[in-house]
Amino acid sequence: MKLLIALFSCSKDIAKGFNQAIRDTWAKDIPTDSDVDLKFLVGTGRPAPLEEEDPAWQADYAKYSKMKPWMALSPPPLTHRLEPDELSLPIPDGYMYLTHKVKTAFGWALANDYDYVFRGDTDTFVHVPRLLKSGFENYDYMGRGLGDPKVSGYCYGGPGYWVSQKAMEILVNCPITIVADDVWVGEMLRRNGILFHTDHRFCNHWRQAPKEELITCHLSVKSGSYTSKLMYDAYSHPLPNAPFDPRGHEGYIEVIIGGRHIWVPRPKAKIATK
Protein backbone atom coordinates (compact mmCIF):
# COMPACT_ATOMS: atom_id res chain seq x y z
CA MET A 1 0.00 0.00 0.00
CA LYS A 2 1.51 3.27 -1.16
CA LEU A 3 0.88 6.29 1.09
CA LEU A 4 1.47 10.02 0.68
CA ILE A 5 1.69 12.56 3.49
CA ALA A 6 0.90 15.81 1.67
CA LEU A 7 1.44 19.05 3.59
CA PHE A 8 0.23 22.45 2.44
CA SER A 9 3.21 24.79 2.28
CA CYS A 10 4.16 27.99 0.47
CA SER A 11 7.11 30.30 -0.11
CA LYS A 12 6.45 32.04 3.23
CA ASP A 13 6.45 28.73 5.12
CA ILE A 14 9.74 27.79 3.50
CA ALA A 15 11.32 31.12 4.39
CA LYS A 16 10.19 30.85 8.00
CA GLY A 17 11.64 27.35 8.38
CA PHE A 18 8.33 25.54 8.79
CA ASN A 19 9.22 22.78 6.33
CA GLN A 20 12.62 22.30 7.93
CA ALA A 21 11.07 22.05 11.40
CA ILE A 22 9.06 19.06 10.21
CA ARG A 23 12.13 17.47 8.63
CA ASP A 24 13.94 17.87 11.95
CA THR A 25 11.11 16.40 14.01
CA TRP A 26 8.32 13.98 13.21
CA ALA A 27 9.28 13.40 9.56
CA LYS A 28 12.28 11.46 10.90
CA ASP A 29 9.83 8.85 12.22
CA ILE A 30 8.55 7.91 8.76
CA PRO A 31 9.94 4.41 8.11
CA THR A 32 12.62 4.54 5.45
CA ASP A 33 11.86 1.00 4.30
CA SER A 34 8.16 1.66 3.64
CA ASP A 35 6.01 2.99 0.81
CA VAL A 36 5.30 6.21 2.72
CA ASP A 37 6.37 9.49 1.14
CA LEU A 38 6.17 13.07 2.41
CA LYS A 39 5.73 16.04 0.10
CA PHE A 40 5.38 19.75 0.86
CA LEU A 41 2.89 21.21 -1.63
CA VAL A 42 4.02 24.53 -3.12
CA GLY A 43 2.14 26.42 -5.82
CA THR A 44 4.33 27.90 -8.52
CA GLY A 45 1.73 28.88 -11.12
CA ARG A 46 -0.03 32.12 -11.97
CA PRO A 47 -3.73 32.67 -11.21
CA ALA A 48 -6.17 32.51 -14.08
CA PRO A 49 -8.54 35.45 -14.62
CA LEU A 50 -11.24 35.38 -11.94
CA GLU A 51 -13.99 35.30 -14.55
CA GLU A 52 -12.70 31.90 -15.70
CA GLU A 53 -13.33 30.37 -12.28
CA ASP A 54 -16.57 28.69 -11.21
CA PRO A 55 -19.19 31.34 -10.26
CA ALA A 56 -19.64 29.79 -6.81
CA TRP A 57 -15.88 30.05 -6.18
CA GLN A 58 -15.90 33.65 -7.42
CA ALA A 59 -18.61 34.50 -4.87
CA ASP A 60 -16.66 32.81 -2.08
CA TYR A 61 -13.49 34.62 -3.16
CA ALA A 62 -15.31 37.98 -3.08
CA LYS A 63 -16.68 37.27 0.39
CA TYR A 64 -13.28 36.36 1.84
CA SER A 65 -11.61 39.30 0.10
CA LYS A 66 -14.07 41.70 1.72
CA MET A 67 -13.93 40.18 5.22
CA LYS A 68 -10.21 39.37 5.30
CA PRO A 69 -8.43 41.19 2.46
CA TRP A 70 -4.99 39.93 3.50
CA MET A 71 -6.08 36.45 2.43
CA ALA A 72 -6.14 37.63 -1.18
CA LEU A 73 -2.49 38.68 -1.07
CA SER A 74 0.04 36.50 -2.86
CA PRO A 75 2.91 34.96 -0.86
CA PRO A 76 6.38 36.37 -1.55
CA PRO A 77 8.26 34.82 -4.47
CA LEU A 78 10.49 31.83 -3.91
CA THR A 79 14.10 32.79 -3.27
CA HIS A 80 15.75 29.41 -3.78
CA ARG A 81 15.33 26.14 -5.62
CA LEU A 82 12.82 23.73 -4.12
CA GLU A 83 14.11 20.74 -2.17
CA PRO A 84 13.35 17.19 -3.43
CA ASP A 85 10.51 16.84 -0.91
CA GLU A 86 8.93 20.17 -1.98
CA LEU A 87 6.48 19.47 -4.79
CA SER A 88 5.92 22.24 -7.33
CA LEU A 89 2.30 22.42 -8.44
CA PRO A 90 1.11 24.54 -11.39
CA ILE A 91 -1.40 26.55 -9.35
CA PRO A 92 -1.21 29.88 -7.47
CA ASP A 93 0.31 29.74 -3.99
CA GLY A 94 -2.08 31.97 -2.04
CA TYR A 95 -4.68 31.19 0.62
CA MET A 96 -7.52 31.69 -1.84
CA TYR A 97 -6.22 28.80 -3.92
CA LEU A 98 -6.12 26.08 -1.27
CA THR A 99 -8.81 24.07 -3.04
CA HIS A 100 -6.92 24.37 -6.32
CA LYS A 101 -3.87 23.06 -4.48
CA VAL A 102 -5.59 20.05 -2.95
CA LYS A 103 -7.33 19.09 -6.19
CA THR A 104 -4.07 19.34 -8.14
CA ALA A 105 -2.21 17.39 -5.46
CA PHE A 106 -4.78 14.60 -5.56
CA GLY A 107 -4.37 14.44 -9.32
CA TRP A 108 -0.62 14.12 -8.87
CA ALA A 109 -1.10 11.41 -6.24
CA LEU A 110 -3.35 9.40 -8.55
CA ALA A 111 -0.88 9.73 -11.42
CA ASN A 112 1.81 8.35 -9.10
CA ASP A 113 -0.29 5.40 -7.87
CA TYR A 114 -0.82 6.41 -4.24
CA ASP A 115 -3.55 4.43 -2.51
CA TYR A 116 -4.20 6.92 0.31
CA VAL A 117 -3.21 10.51 1.00
CA PHE A 118 -3.02 12.25 4.37
CA ARG A 119 -3.49 15.99 3.87
CA GLY A 120 -2.06 18.24 6.59
CA ASP A 121 -0.41 21.63 7.12
CA THR A 122 3.09 22.73 8.09
CA ASP A 123 1.72 23.53 11.58
CA THR A 124 0.24 20.03 11.99
CA PHE A 125 2.08 17.92 14.55
CA VAL A 126 1.93 14.21 13.64
CA HIS A 127 2.62 11.15 15.76
CA VAL A 128 3.72 9.05 12.79
CA PRO A 129 3.40 5.51 14.26
CA ARG A 130 -0.17 6.22 15.37
CA LEU A 131 -1.03 7.90 12.08
CA LEU A 132 0.04 4.83 10.12
CA LYS A 133 -1.93 2.55 12.46
CA SER A 134 -5.01 4.79 12.71
CA GLY A 135 -7.26 2.50 10.66
CA PHE A 136 -7.53 4.90 7.71
CA GLU A 137 -7.50 1.98 5.27
CA ASN A 138 -11.01 1.06 6.42
CA TYR A 139 -12.51 4.34 5.19
CA ASP A 140 -12.52 6.52 2.09
CA TYR A 141 -12.49 9.74 4.14
CA MET A 142 -11.35 10.02 7.75
CA GLY A 143 -10.29 12.75 10.17
CA ARG A 144 -11.82 14.92 12.88
CA GLY A 145 -15.29 15.58 11.56
CA LEU A 146 -17.51 18.60 12.06
CA GLY A 147 -21.27 18.25 11.76
CA ASP A 148 -23.56 15.41 10.74
CA PRO A 149 -21.88 13.58 7.85
CA LYS A 150 -25.25 12.72 6.31
CA VAL A 151 -26.34 16.36 6.19
CA SER A 152 -23.31 18.65 6.12
CA GLY A 153 -19.84 19.02 7.56
CA TYR A 154 -16.32 17.95 6.73
CA CYS A 155 -13.04 16.85 8.30
CA TYR A 156 -10.94 19.73 9.60
CA GLY A 157 -7.87 20.54 7.54
CA GLY A 158 -5.71 21.67 10.47
CA PRO A 159 -5.46 18.27 12.20
CA GLY A 160 -5.38 16.64 8.78
CA TYR A 161 -7.51 14.01 7.08
CA TRP A 162 -7.12 10.83 5.03
CA VAL A 163 -8.67 10.22 1.62
CA SER A 164 -8.61 7.05 -0.43
CA GLN A 165 -7.88 6.59 -4.11
CA LYS A 166 -11.62 6.23 -4.69
CA ALA A 167 -12.29 9.59 -3.01
CA MET A 168 -9.51 11.30 -4.95
CA GLU A 169 -10.85 10.01 -8.26
CA ILE A 170 -14.13 11.74 -7.43
CA LEU A 171 -12.54 14.99 -6.26
CA VAL A 172 -10.30 15.54 -9.28
CA ASN A 173 -13.44 15.61 -11.43
CA CYS A 174 -15.41 18.05 -9.25
CA PRO A 175 -15.67 21.80 -9.92
CA ILE A 176 -13.85 24.12 -7.52
CA THR A 177 -16.68 25.98 -5.81
CA ILE A 178 -15.28 26.86 -2.37
CA VAL A 179 -12.08 28.60 -1.21
CA ALA A 180 -11.64 26.41 1.91
CA ASP A 181 -10.39 23.06 0.68
CA ASP A 182 -11.55 21.02 3.69
CA VAL A 183 -15.12 22.32 3.32
CA TRP A 184 -15.01 21.60 -0.42
CA VAL A 185 -13.74 18.04 0.07
CA GLY A 186 -16.51 17.25 2.56
CA GLU A 187 -19.24 18.70 0.35
CA MET A 188 -18.09 17.11 -2.89
CA LEU A 189 -17.64 13.67 -1.35
CA ARG A 190 -21.02 13.81 0.38
CA ARG A 191 -22.68 14.69 -2.93
CA ASN A 192 -21.07 11.56 -4.37
CA GLY A 193 -22.06 9.21 -1.57
CA ILE A 194 -18.88 9.25 0.55
CA LEU A 195 -19.35 10.33 4.18
CA PHE A 196 -16.55 11.14 6.58
CA HIS A 197 -15.59 8.91 9.48
CA THR A 198 -14.58 10.96 12.50
CA ASP A 199 -11.69 10.05 14.78
CA HIS A 200 -11.21 12.35 17.77
CA ARG A 201 -7.55 11.46 18.06
CA PHE A 202 -7.04 14.04 15.29
CA CYS A 203 -7.04 17.23 17.35
CA ASN A 204 -7.63 20.92 16.73
CA HIS A 205 -5.68 21.73 19.88
CA TRP A 206 -3.64 19.71 22.34
CA ARG A 207 -6.29 19.58 25.09
CA GLN A 208 -8.67 17.56 22.94
CA ALA A 209 -7.08 14.15 23.58
CA PRO A 210 -4.79 12.48 26.11
CA LYS A 211 -1.18 12.53 24.94
CA GLU A 212 -1.08 8.73 24.84
CA GLU A 213 -3.88 8.70 22.24
CA LEU A 214 -3.25 11.81 20.18
CA ILE A 215 -2.46 11.18 16.50
CA THR A 216 -2.22 14.74 15.18
CA CYS A 217 -2.53 18.23 16.60
CA HIS A 218 -3.02 21.57 14.88
CA LEU A 219 -0.54 23.81 16.71
CA SER A 220 -1.78 27.21 15.53
CA VAL A 221 -4.04 29.17 17.83
CA LYS A 222 -4.99 31.69 15.15
CA SER A 223 -3.70 32.86 11.79
CA GLY A 224 -0.15 34.13 12.10
CA SER A 225 0.42 32.72 15.60
CA TYR A 226 2.52 29.71 14.60
CA THR A 227 6.30 29.57 14.83
CA SER A 228 8.56 26.60 14.13
CA LYS A 229 9.54 26.52 17.82
CA LEU A 230 6.08 25.12 18.57
CA MET A 231 6.82 22.11 16.35
CA TYR A 232 10.17 21.45 18.03
CA ASP A 233 8.54 21.77 21.47
CA ALA A 234 5.67 19.47 20.51
CA TYR A 235 8.03 16.80 19.25
CA SER A 236 10.35 17.01 22.24
CA HIS A 237 7.85 16.85 25.10
CA PRO A 238 5.29 15.91 23.48
CA LEU A 239 2.95 18.91 23.62
CA PRO A 240 3.07 20.00 27.28
CA ASN A 241 4.28 23.43 26.26
CA ALA A 242 1.69 24.00 23.57
CA PRO A 243 0.43 27.59 23.60
CA PHE A 244 -2.75 28.58 25.36
CA ASP A 245 -5.60 27.97 22.98
CA PRO A 246 -8.84 29.86 23.67
CA ARG A 247 -10.71 27.21 21.72
CA GLY A 248 -10.10 24.79 24.58
CA HIS A 249 -11.13 27.27 27.26
CA GLU A 250 -14.53 27.31 28.90
CA GLY A 251 -14.84 31.00 28.02
CA TYR A 252 -15.24 30.16 24.32
CA ILE A 253 -17.84 28.19 22.40
CA GLU A 254 -17.91 26.71 18.92
CA VAL A 255 -20.52 28.15 16.57
CA ILE A 256 -21.39 26.53 13.25
CA ILE A 257 -22.65 28.89 10.56
CA GLY A 258 -23.38 27.70 7.07
CA GLY A 259 -21.52 24.44 7.66
CA ARG A 260 -18.38 26.22 8.88
CA HIS A 261 -17.11 26.68 12.40
CA ILE A 262 -15.89 29.69 14.33
CA TRP A 263 -14.90 30.14 17.96
CA VAL A 264 -16.45 33.05 19.82
CA PRO A 265 -16.39 34.26 23.44
CA ARG A 266 -19.09 32.69 25.54
CA PRO A 267 -21.82 35.26 26.30
CA LYS A 268 -21.54 36.63 29.82
CA ALA A 269 -24.43 35.81 32.09
CA LYS A 270 -26.58 38.80 32.92
CA ILE A 271 -26.67 39.73 36.58
CA ALA A 272 -30.17 40.13 37.87
CA THR A 273 -30.91 43.51 39.39
CA LYS A 274 -33.74 44.54 41.65
C-alpha positions in Angstrom: 0.0 0.0 0.0 1.5 3.3 -1.2 0.9 6.3 1.1 1.5 10.0 0.7 1.7 12.6 3.5 0.9 15.8 1.7 1.4 19.1 3.6 0.2 22.4 2.4 3.2 24.8 2.3 4.2 28.0 0.5 7.1 30.3 -0.1 6.4 32.0 3.2 6.4 28.7 5.1 9.7 27.8 3.5 11.3 31.1 4.4 10.2 30.8 8.0 11.6 27.4 8.4 8.3 25.5 8.8 9.2 22.8 6.3 12.6 22.3 7.9 11.1 22.0 11.4 9.1 19.1 10.2 12.1 17.5 8.6 13.9 17.9 11.9 11.1 16.4 14.0 8.3 14.0 13.2 9.3 13.4 9.6 12.3 11.5 10.9 9.8 8.9 12.2 8.6 7.9 8.8 9.9 4.4 8.1 12.6 4.5 5.5 11.9 1.0 4.3 8.2 1.7 3.6 6.0 3.0 0.8 5.3 6.2 2.7 6.4 9.5 1.1 6.2 13.1 2.4 5.7 16.0 0.1 5.4 19.7 0.9 2.9 21.2 -1.6 4.0 24.5 -3.1 2.1 26.4 -5.8 4.3 27.9 -8.5 1.7 28.9 -11.1 0.0 32.1 -12.0 -3.7 32.7 -11.2 -6.2 32.5 -14.1 -8.5 35.5 -14.6 -11.2 35.4 -11.9 -14.0 35.3 -14.5 -12.7 31.9 -15.7 -13.3 30.4 -12.3 -16.6 28.7 -11.2 -19.2 31.3 -10.3 -19.6 29.8 -6.8 -15.9 30.1 -6.2 -15.9 33.7 -7.4 -18.6 34.5 -4.9 -16.7 32.8 -2.1 -13.5 34.6 -3.2 -15.3 38.0 -3.1 -16.7 37.3 0.4 -13.3 36.4 1.8 -11.6 39.3 0.1 -14.1 41.7 1.7 -13.9 40.2 5.2 -10.2 39.4 5.3 -8.4 41.2 2.5 -5.0 39.9 3.5 -6.1 36.4 2.4 -6.1 37.6 -1.2 -2.5 38.7 -1.1 0.0 36.5 -2.9 2.9 35.0 -0.9 6.4 36.4 -1.6 8.3 34.8 -4.5 10.5 31.8 -3.9 14.1 32.8 -3.3 15.8 29.4 -3.8 15.3 26.1 -5.6 12.8 23.7 -4.1 14.1 20.7 -2.2 13.3 17.2 -3.4 10.5 16.8 -0.9 8.9 20.2 -2.0 6.5 19.5 -4.8 5.9 22.2 -7.3 2.3 22.4 -8.4 1.1 24.5 -11.4 -1.4 26.6 -9.4 -1.2 29.9 -7.5 0.3 29.7 -4.0 -2.1 32.0 -2.0 -4.7 31.2 0.6 -7.5 31.7 -1.8 -6.2 28.8 -3.9 -6.1 26.1 -1.3 -8.8 24.1 -3.0 -6.9 24.4 -6.3 -3.9 23.1 -4.5 -5.6 20.1 -3.0 -7.3 19.1 -6.2 -4.1 19.3 -8.1 -2.2 17.4 -5.5 -4.8 14.6 -5.6 -4.4 14.4 -9.3 -0.6 14.1 -8.9 -1.1 11.4 -6.2 -3.4 9.4 -8.6 -0.9 9.7 -11.4 1.8 8.3 -9.1 -0.3 5.4 -7.9 -0.8 6.4 -4.2 -3.6 4.4 -2.5 -4.2 6.9 0.3 -3.2 10.5 1.0 -3.0 12.3 4.4 -3.5 16.0 3.9 -2.1 18.2 6.6 -0.4 21.6 7.1 3.1 22.7 8.1 1.7 23.5 11.6 0.2 20.0 12.0 2.1 17.9 14.5 1.9 14.2 13.6 2.6 11.1 15.8 3.7 9.0 12.8 3.4 5.5 14.3 -0.2 6.2 15.4 -1.0 7.9 12.1 0.0 4.8 10.1 -1.9 2.5 12.5 -5.0 4.8 12.7 -7.3 2.5 10.7 -7.5 4.9 7.7 -7.5 2.0 5.3 -11.0 1.1 6.4 -12.5 4.3 5.2 -12.5 6.5 2.1 -12.5 9.7 4.1 -11.3 10.0 7.8 -10.3 12.7 10.2 -11.8 14.9 12.9 -15.3 15.6 11.6 -17.5 18.6 12.1 -21.3 18.2 11.8 -23.6 15.4 10.7 -21.9 13.6 7.8 -25.3 12.7 6.3 -26.3 16.4 6.2 -23.3 18.7 6.1 -19.8 19.0 7.6 -16.3 18.0 6.7 -13.0 16.8 8.3 -10.9 19.7 9.6 -7.9 20.5 7.5 -5.7 21.7 10.5 -5.5 18.3 12.2 -5.4 16.6 8.8 -7.5 14.0 7.1 -7.1 10.8 5.0 -8.7 10.2 1.6 -8.6 7.0 -0.4 -7.9 6.6 -4.1 -11.6 6.2 -4.7 -12.3 9.6 -3.0 -9.5 11.3 -5.0 -10.9 10.0 -8.3 -14.1 11.7 -7.4 -12.5 15.0 -6.3 -10.3 15.5 -9.3 -13.4 15.6 -11.4 -15.4 18.0 -9.3 -15.7 21.8 -9.9 -13.9 24.1 -7.5 -16.7 26.0 -5.8 -15.3 26.9 -2.4 -12.1 28.6 -1.2 -11.6 26.4 1.9 -10.4 23.1 0.7 -11.6 21.0 3.7 -15.1 22.3 3.3 -15.0 21.6 -0.4 -13.7 18.0 0.1 -16.5 17.3 2.6 -19.2 18.7 0.4 -18.1 17.1 -2.9 -17.6 13.7 -1.3 -21.0 13.8 0.4 -22.7 14.7 -2.9 -21.1 11.6 -4.4 -22.1 9.2 -1.6 -18.9 9.3 0.6 -19.3 10.3 4.2 -16.6 11.1 6.6 -15.6 8.9 9.5 -14.6 11.0 12.5 -11.7 10.1 14.8 -11.2 12.3 17.8 -7.5 11.5 18.1 -7.0 14.0 15.3 -7.0 17.2 17.4 -7.6 20.9 16.7 -5.7 21.7 19.9 -3.6 19.7 22.3 -6.3 19.6 25.1 -8.7 17.6 22.9 -7.1 14.1 23.6 -4.8 12.5 26.1 -1.2 12.5 24.9 -1.1 8.7 24.8 -3.9 8.7 22.2 -3.2 11.8 20.2 -2.5 11.2 16.5 -2.2 14.7 15.2 -2.5 18.2 16.6 -3.0 21.6 14.9 -0.5 23.8 16.7 -1.8 27.2 15.5 -4.0 29.2 17.8 -5.0 31.7 15.2 -3.7 32.9 11.8 -0.1 34.1 12.1 0.4 32.7 15.6 2.5 29.7 14.6 6.3 29.6 14.8 8.6 26.6 14.1 9.5 26.5 17.8 6.1 25.1 18.6 6.8 22.1 16.4 10.2 21.5 18.0 8.5 21.8 21.5 5.7 19.5 20.5 8.0 16.8 19.2 10.3 17.0 22.2 7.9 16.8 25.1 5.3 15.9 23.5 3.0 18.9 23.6 3.1 20.0 27.3 4.3 23.4 26.3 1.7 24.0 23.6 0.4 27.6 23.6 -2.8 28.6 25.4 -5.6 28.0 23.0 -8.8 29.9 23.7 -10.7 27.2 21.7 -10.1 24.8 24.6 -11.1 27.3 27.3 -14.5 27.3 28.9 -14.8 31.0 28.0 -15.2 30.2 24.3 -17.8 28.2 22.4 -17.9 26.7 18.9 -20.5 28.1 16.6 -21.4 26.5 13.2 -22.6 28.9 10.6 -23.4 27.7 7.1 -21.5 24.4 7.7 -18.4 26.2 8.9 -17.1 26.7 12.4 -15.9 29.7 14.3 -14.9 30.1 18.0 -16.5 33.1 19.8 -16.4 34.3 23.4 -19.1 32.7 25.5 -21.8 35.3 26.3 -21.5 36.6 29.8 -24.4 35.8 32.1 -26.6 38.8 32.9 -26.7 39.7 36.6 -30.2 40.1 37.9 -30.9 43.5 39.4 -33.7 44.5 41.7 
